[in-house]
Every structure is written in structure tokens, then in C-alpha cells.
Amino acid sequence: MADKSAKAMKTNHLTASQRAGGEMILGRGRGWGYGMAVVTEALPDRPAAGSFGWIGGYGSSWISDPSRDPTMILLTQHEFSSAVRRSGAQMPAALRFILASR
């Protein structure tokens, strides 16, 4: 894959208004690239801005944080019973553990 294509995939393509409207699904401080979420805003205990990945509705999640180097993959399966975003809730704890172990 060309570097230009990879960069386009990891770039947010949503407007501020679209991000605000999709916050319940994407999460706070996130936008959407081509096929994956993109972290647009640095928040405490969260992946750095510029990170990218997928927080799936059924619990399978991954995120790559190029500024700090870790890639986290969490594979859990659970029933999707509501539109309230719960998946990926374990990711902040995993990120703290990985960074503290370095």
C-alpha cells in the first residue's frame, strides 16, 4: 500500500458537526478515517491523537498508537443489547498497563 493511501485511511474525514453527532458511537475525541476510527483529541488515559483502530459493537477492539508505539487488541464477544457504547471500556486500563511496563 502506498504511504499516501495509508495516511488517507488514518486521517479524520468527518466535520466537527458530524463528529459531535456520532460521538455516542465513535466516542469522545474521535473521528472517522477510511474504515477505522481516528483519535482527533488527546484525552487523559486514552490513546494519543493520531491513533487509529476499531472499537467493535460486539467487543472486539484494536487500536494502534504510533506516537507511543503500542498496538492493543482486545477480543471479547458479548451481546449488543443497546446503542449505548460499552465496547472498548477495558482499553484505557490496557493502555496504562502497557505504557507502565515499558
ChimeraX attribute file (.defattr): number of C-alpha atoms within 10 A of each C-alpha:
attribute: neighborCount
match mode: 1-to-1
recipient: residues
	/A:1	5
	/A:2	6
	/A:3	8
	/A:4	8
	/A:5	10
	/A:6	11
	/A:7	11
	/A:8	12
	/A:9	18
	/A:10	21
	/A:11	20
	/A:12	20
	/A:13	15
	/A:14	14
	/A:15	11
	/A:16	10
	/A:17	9
	/A:18	12
	/A:19	21
	/A:20	16
	/A:21	11
	/A:22	16
	/A:23	15
	/A:24	13
	/A:25	17
	/A:26	21
	/A:27	17
	/A:28	16
	/A:29	16
	/A:30	24
	/A:31	26
	/A:32	24
	/A:33	19
	/A:34	15
	/A:35	10
	/A:36	19
	/A:37	22
	/A:38	27
	/A:39	28
	/A:40	20
	/A:41	16
	/A:42	15
	/A:43	12
	/A:44	8
	/A:45	12
	/A:46	18
	/A:47	24
	/A:48	19
	/A:49	17
	/A:50	18
	/A:51	25
	/A:52	27
	/A:53	21
	/A:54	18
	/A:55	24
	/A:56	20
	/A:57	20
	/A:58	16
	/A:59	19
	/A:60	16
	/A:61	20
	/A:62	18
	/A:63	23
	/A:64	19
	/A:65	19
	/A:66	14
	/A:67	11
	/A:68	11
	/A:69	10
	/A:70	16
	/A:71	15
	/A:72	16
	/A:73	17
	/A:74	17
	/A:75	12
	/A:76	12
	/A:77	12
	/A:78	10
	/A:79	8
	/A:80	14
	/A:81	8
	/A:82	8
	/A:83	9
	/A:84	10
	/A:85	16
	/A:86	17
	/A:87	20
	/A:88	23
	/A:89	12
	/A:90	12
	/A:91	20
	/A:92	14
	/A:93	11
	/A:94	17
	/A:95	19
	/A:96	13
	/A:97	11
	/A:98	13
	/A:99	11
	/A:100	8
	/A:101	7
	/A:102	6
